[in-house]
Amino acid sequence: MSSLDIVGLCGSLRADSVNRMALNLAASLMPDGMRMEAVEWREIPPFDGDVLAKGLPPAVLALRERIRRADGVLIATPEYNFSIPGVFKNVLDWVSRGEDQPFANKPVAILSASPGPVGGARVQYDLRRVMLFMNAMVLAKPEVFIGGAGAKFDAAGQCTDETTRKFVGDQMRAFDKWVSAVKRMS
Ligand code: FNR
């Protein structure tokens, strides 16, 4: 049986984030041997080239190191104005700096949730573009867009929608195979 360590990143800082609920749902549906640790990034400062010139801040170094150690990264992010939330893009910008940036050849899976009908579909394509620049190995399919998310999770953050559970479970099984396949290639 495989033993895969996955870093979970939520693109939202909100305590009641539906994307954090989706991330936790995905973790609960991972196949045996795959486990996710949700990693917080609130301490990462706004990107500033003058700060970078003095060295990567400790919170950035810690996140880079955690990603480097992981077998894969799972991202659940909201869509803000059809794109990546600025605070989360800021995190990706910091992590991308330096020659040994940790997303290179790293298996990544993406999902998104929104109260709106499209489930954050548009942010995923912007995020895929950013990940492409960083040479990440992003799982192509199945895609997961959780629309109408407010009605699909209860007050405790548990998913009450069987269809959503099936889509997310299918994605996690595909991610498990993808992470193992990328590891075999490298
Ligand atoms: C939004 N929201 C939103 N939703 C969407 O489907 N497409 C969009 O383009 C936007 N744009 C947007 C911009 C900003 C600045 C905010 C604050 C919100 C709504 C968004 O999906 C909703 O607030 C989610 O609940 C945010 O995700 P979390 O924090 O619940 O994970």
Boltz pocket constraint, residues with backbone or C-beta under 6 A from the ligand:
constraints:
  - pocket:
      binder: B
      contacts: [[A, 12], [A, 13], [A, 14], [A, 16], [A, 17], [A, 18], [A, 19], [A, 20], [A, 77], [A, 78], [A, 79], [A, 80], [A, 81], [A, 82], [A, 83], [A, 113], [A, 114], [A, 115], [A, 116], [A, 117], [A, 118], [A, 119], [A, 120]]
      max_distance: 6.0
